[in-house]
Amino acid sequence: MGRPGEDIRGPGRWWRRKSTPAKVEAYTRWSFHFMVLVEFVTAGGQLLGLLVRGEHPGAGGPGAATALMVLVAGHCVLCGVIASRSLDWQRGRRAKPVRLLWALGAVTAAVATTAVSFVEHDRAGRGADGTALGVYVAVLAFGAGTITLGLRDRRRMLASPTGFAAGSGLVASAFGVAAPSALIVAAVVLFSAGFVTATYVLSLWLLNVVHELDEARETRTRLAVAEERLRFGRDLHDVMGRNLAVIALKSELAVQLAQRGRPEAVTQMVEVQRLAQETQREVREVVRGYREADLNSELAGAKGVLTAAGIDCTVTGPPVGLPAQVQSALGWVVREAATNVLRHGDARQCAVDLRIREGRAVLTVDNDGVPDGAGGPGRGSGLVGLRERLAEIGGTLRAGPTGDGRFLLTAEVPSAAPAGSGPAAGPRAGVVTPRTAGSLAPTGPGTRTAAPGSTAFGNEVTS
């Protein structure tokens, strides 16, 4: 059941499920279409005013105004189509609409010429002179601005409104408009076309910046995973490199001694066994430090990261008196949950709550950004790993949408560590579970973590 007044299938839900770059692109596309509407209101509205007042441009009667309005409407539709397709071309999703751009240039010239031609025939002074010139200026300005969407060179973008302005003055003079008036028309076209062009160019620039920032964030995430893999690889090399080399040499020596029937072979193999056990212990220590998560740090880190990402995050119920093993397990839950909020939804609010109920620690993470396509319990690889980790200490994990546009994750573990398990006991003795790369401790504004389920190294290390 949804909350009162909220339609979970409405446009609001559709908008929230979009990523930030997709939202900016949708806003840019709507802005282009709004500019088309502005052109029609500016030019067509003037013509409609003539019809209402019983006036008309030229000698064609009311039909002339109606025909010109139809031409303006066609020009507006063509501008809208080109704006949408040029945006896709700018993003590399379709070929450049060359034919449509040439068609727009021809239609713009035809409509503008038709509008200015009415000025010459309207010397009787029925008030339509200014209207025809207004339509002339509007069509040229929006035509020039739309054509710049099919360009990428800045010089050509600047040349488009300038060229249209110069041409507008010459055409107006050719149709009998006085020289001072023609200069004014050219200046108005230059200003109007420059404004429309600047609006389009700045919108494209903003969209490209947002996409570049999103790509940079994804690159930073991949680099963080790679850096963590390299760090762990260096640690393993430092621990195992020397010992494995010594084991290889002593094993080879023991083989040679055994082939000669020398009793020293047994001594060498005992030394090999000791080195192997020591190496195993050192590897476990390295992995244990790599795998542990501090609950206090993870809660603070999750709040900092989500807040920096523009999500209103609240944390209640600080951990007090929980065993280290329980805190480590819940710390992993917080880390994975915060990562999922950042990467799989578009949440605006997130609440993290920790309570002790009947001898069990209950951690809930509730947010209003349901992941795309979520229709049942969470079954991502990261959540599966968390369930296995919690099961080792008698805990459970539930995750999934609640049906009202929210996603709830609940983890329950015994508030006291199971008997016989140390604070740093792993999920399985001697087995290293791949770790989700990167801690949630914030490193700067807007910092986000690696993808959930991303592993810092490829294969499990077994004893």
Backbone hydrogen bonds, N-H to C=O, Kabsch-Sander energy under -0.5 kcal/mol:
donor,donor_aa,acceptor,acceptor_aa,energy
6,E,3,R,-2.0
7,D,5,G,-0.5
8,I,6,E,-0.8
10,G,7,D,-2.0
14,W,10,G,-1.5
15,W,11,P,-2.4
16,R,12,G,-2.4
17,R,13,R,-1.7
18,K,15,W,-1.3
23,K,19,S,-2.3
24,V,20,T,-2.4
25,E,21,P,-2.4
26,A,22,A,-2.3
27,Y,23,K,-2.6
28,T,24,V,-2.4
29,R,25,E,-2.6
30,W,26,A,-2.5
31,S,27,Y,-2.1
32,F,28,T,-2.1
33,H,29,R,-2.0
34,F,30,W,-2.3
35,M,31,S,-2.0
36,V,32,F,-1.5
37,L,33,H,-1.9
38,V,34,F,-2.4
39,E,35,M,-2.1
40,F,36,V,-2.1
41,V,37,L,-2.6
42,T,38,V,-2.6
43,A,39,E,-3.0
44,G,39,E,-0.5
44,G,40,F,-1.6
45,G,40,F,-0.8
45,G,41,V,-0.8
46,Q,42,T,-0.7
47,L,43,A,-1.6
48,L,44,G,-2.6
49,G,45,G,-2.0
50,L,46,Q,-1.6
51,L,47,L,-1.9
52,V,48,L,-2.3
53,R,49,G,-2.0
54,G,50,L,-0.7
54,G,51,L,-0.7
55,E,50,L,-2.6
58,G,118,F,-0.7
60,G,57,P,-0.6
63,G,60,G,-0.6
64,A,61,G,-1.6
65,A,61,G,-0.8
66,T,62,P,-2.2
67,A,63,G,-2.7
68,L,64,A,-2.3
69,M,65,A,-2.2
70,V,66,T,-2.1
71,L,67,A,-2.2
72,V,68,L,-2.4
73,A,69,M,-2.4
74,G,70,V,-2.3
75,H,71,L,-2.2
76,C,72,V,-2.3
77,V,73,A,-2.3
78,L,74,G,-2.2
79,C,75,H,-2.2
80,G,76,C,-2.3
81,V,77,V,-2.3
82,I,78,L,-2.4
83,A,79,C,-2.5
84,S,80,G,-2.0
85,R,81,V,-2.5
86,S,82,I,-2.9
87,L,83,A,-1.7
88,D,84,S,-1.7
89,W,85,R,-2.2
90,Q,86,S,-2.7
91,R,87,L,-1.5
92,G,89,W,-1.5
93,R,88,D,-2.9
94,R,88,D,-0.6
98,V,96,K,-2.4
101,L,97,P,-2.0
102,W,98,V,-2.3
103,A,99,R,-2.5
104,L,100,L,-2.5
105,G,101,L,-2.2
106,A,102,W,-2.2
107,V,103,A,-2.8
108,T,104,L,-2.9
109,A,105,G,-2.1
110,A,106,A,-2.3
111,V,107,V,-2.9
112,A,108,T,-2.5
113,T,109,A,-2.4
114,T,110,A,-2.2
115,A,111,V,-2.3
116,V,112,A,-2.6
117,S,113,T,-1.8
118,F,114,T,-0.8
118,F,115,A,-0.8
119,V,116,V,-0.8
120,E,116,V,-0.7
121,H,117,S,-0.7
122,D,119,V,-1.1
132,A,128,A,-2.5
133,L,129,D,-2.0
134,G,130,G,-2.3
135,V,131,T,-2.5
136,Y,132,A,-2.2
137,V,133,L,-2.6
138,A,134,G,-2.5
139,V,135,V,-2.5
140,L,136,Y,-1.8
141,A,137,V,-2.6
142,F,138,A,-2.5
143,G,139,V,-2.0
144,A,140,L,-2.5
145,G,141,A,-2.2
146,T,142,F,-2.2
147,I,143,G,-2.0
148,T,144,A,-1.3
149,L,146,T,-1.3
150,G,147,I,-1.7
151,L,148,T,-1.7
157,M,153,D,-2.0
158,L,154,R,-2.3
159,A,155,R,-2.0
160,S,156,R,-1.6
162,T,158,L,-1.1
163,G,159,A,-3.0
164,F,160,S,-2.3
165,A,161,P,-2.1
166,A,162,T,-2.4
167,G,163,G,-2.5
168,S,164,F,-2.1
169,G,165,A,-1.7
170,L,166,A,-1.8
171,V,167,G,-2.6
172,A,168,S,-2.3
173,S,169,G,-2.1
174,A,170,L,-2.2
175,F,171,V,-1.4
176,G,173,S,-1.7
177,V,172,A,-2.5
182,A,178,A,-2.8
183,L,179,A,-2.3
184,I,180,P,-2.0
185,V,181,S,-2.6
186,A,182,A,-2.4
187,A,183,L,-2.3
188,V,184,I,-2.6
189,V,185,V,-2.7
190,L,186,A,-2.4
191,F,187,A,-2.5
192,S,188,V,-2.9
193,A,189,V,-3.1
194,G,190,L,-2.1
195,F,191,F,-2.2
196,V,192,S,-2.5
197,T,193,A,-2.7
198,A,194,G,-2.6
199,T,195,F,-2.2
200,Y,196,V,-2.3
201,V,197,T,-2.9
202,L,198,A,-2.6
203,S,199,T,-1.8
204,L,200,Y,-2.3
205,W,201,V,-2.5
206,L,202,L,-2.5
207,L,203,S,-2.2
208,N,204,L,-2.5
209,V,205,W,-2.3
210,V,206,L,-2.2
211,H,207,L,-2.2
212,E,208,N,-2.5
213,L,209,V,-2.5
214,D,210,V,-2.2
215,E,211,H,-2.5
216,A,212,E,-2.4
217,R,213,L,-2.2
218,E,214,D,-2.1
219,T,215,E,-2.5
220,R,216,A,-2.6
221,T,217,R,-2.2
222,R,218,E,-2.3
223,L,219,T,-2.6
224,A,220,R,-2.3
225,V,221,T,-2.0
226,A,222,R,-2.5
227,E,223,L,-3.0
228,E,224,A,-2.2
229,R,225,V,-2.3
230,L,226,A,-2.4
231,R,227,E,-2.5
232,F,228,E,-2.5
233,G,229,R,-2.6
234,R,230,L,-2.5
235,D,231,R,-2.3
236,L,232,F,-2.5
237,H,233,G,-2.3
238,D,234,R,-2.7
239,V,235,D,-2.1
240,M,236,L,-3.1
241,G,237,H,-2.4
243,N,239,V,-0.5
244,L,240,M,-2.8
245,A,241,G,-1.8
246,V,242,R,-2.4
247,I,243,N,-2.7
248,A,244,L,-2.4
249,L,245,A,-2.1
250,K,246,V,-2.9
251,S,247,I,-2.5
252,E,248,A,-2.2
253,L,249,L,-2.4
254,A,250,K,-2.6
255,V,251,S,-2.3
256,Q,252,E,-2.0
257,L,253,L,-2.5
258,A,254,A,-2.6
259,Q,255,V,-2.3
260,R,256,Q,-1.2
261,G,258,A,-1.1
262,R,257,L,-2.8
265,A,262,R,-1.3
266,V,263,P,-1.3
267,T,263,P,-0.7
268,Q,264,E,-2.1
269,M,265,A,-2.1
270,V,266,V,-2.1
271,E,267,T,-1.9
272,V,268,Q,-2.2
273,Q,269,M,-2.5
274,R,270,V,-2.1
275,L,271,E,-2.5
276,A,272,V,-2.3
277,Q,273,Q,-2.2
278,E,274,R,-2.3
279,T,275,L,-2.6
280,Q,276,A,-2.3
281,R,277,Q,-2.2
282,E,278,E,-2.4
283,V,279,T,-2.6
284,R,280,Q,-2.1
285,E,281,R,-2.0
286,V,282,E,-2.2
287,V,283,V,-2.7
288,R,284,R,-2.7
289,G,285,E,-2.0
290,Y,286,V,-1.6
291,R,287,V,-1.9
292,E,288,R,-1.6
295,L,293,A,-0.5
298,E,294,D,-2.5
299,L,295,L,-2.5
300,A,296,N,-2.2
301,G,297,S,-2.9
302,A,298,E,-2.8
303,K,299,L,-2.2
304,G,300,A,-2.3
305,V,301,G,-2.7
306,L,302,A,-2.6
307,T,303,K,-2.2
308,A,304,G,-2.2
309,A,305,V,-1.5
310,G,307,T,-1.8
311,I,306,L,-2.7
312,D,348,R,-2.5
313,C,311,I,-0.9
314,T,350,C,-2.1
316,T,352,V,-2.5
327,Q,323,P,-2.6
328,S,324,A,-2.5
329,A,325,Q,-2.0
330,L,326,V,-2.6
331,G,327,Q,-2.4
332,W,328,S,-1.7
333,V,329,A,-1.4
334,V,330,L,-2.5
335,R,331,G,-2.3
336,E,332,W,-2.5
337,A,333,V,-2.8
338,A,334,V,-2.6
339,T,335,R,-2.0
340,N,336,E,-2.2
341,V,337,A,-2.2
342,L,338,A,-2.0
343,R,339,T,-2.4
344,H,340,N,-2.6
345,G,341,V,-0.6
347,A,341,V,-0.6
350,C,312,D,-2.6
351,A,366,D,-3.0
352,V,314,T,-3.1
353,D,351,A,-0.5
353,D,364,T,-2.6
354,L,316,T,-1.5
355,R,362,V,-2.5
357,R,355,R,-0.6
357,R,360,R,-3.2
360,R,357,R,-1.1
361,A,413,V,-3.1
362,V,355,R,-3.5
362,V,360,R,-0.6
363,L,361,A,-0.6
363,L,411,A,-3.1
364,T,353,D,-2.7
365,V,409,L,-2.5
366,D,351,A,-2.6
367,N,407,F,-2.1
368,D,349,Q,-1.5
370,V,368,D,-0.6
370,V,405,G,-0.5
372,D,344,H,-0.7
374,A,371,P,-1.9
378,G,399,A,-2.7
384,V,380,G,-2.3
385,G,381,S,-2.1
386,L,382,G,-1.8
387,R,383,L,-2.4
388,E,384,V,-2.1
389,R,385,G,-2.1
390,L,386,L,-2.9
391,A,387,R,-2.4
392,E,388,E,-1.1
393,I,390,L,-1.4
394,G,391,A,-1.4
395,G,390,L,-3.2
396,T,412,E,-2.6
398,R,410,T,-2.8
400,G,408,L,-1.6
402,T,406,R,-2.3
403,G,406,R,-0.5
407,F,367,N,-2.9
408,L,400,G,-2.3
409,L,365,V,-2.1
410,T,398,R,-3.4
411,A,363,L,-3.0
412,E,396,T,-2.3
413,V,361,A,-2.0
415,S,359,G,-2.2
421,S,418,P,-1.6
425,A,422,G,-1.5
428,R,431,V,-0.5
431,V,428,R,-2.0
432,V,461,V,-1.2
433,T,431,V,-0.7
437,A,454,S,-1.0
447,T,444,G,-2.0
450,A,437,A,-0.6
454,S,451,A,-2.1
456,A,435,R,-1.2
462,T,460,E,-0.6
463,S,430,G,-0.8
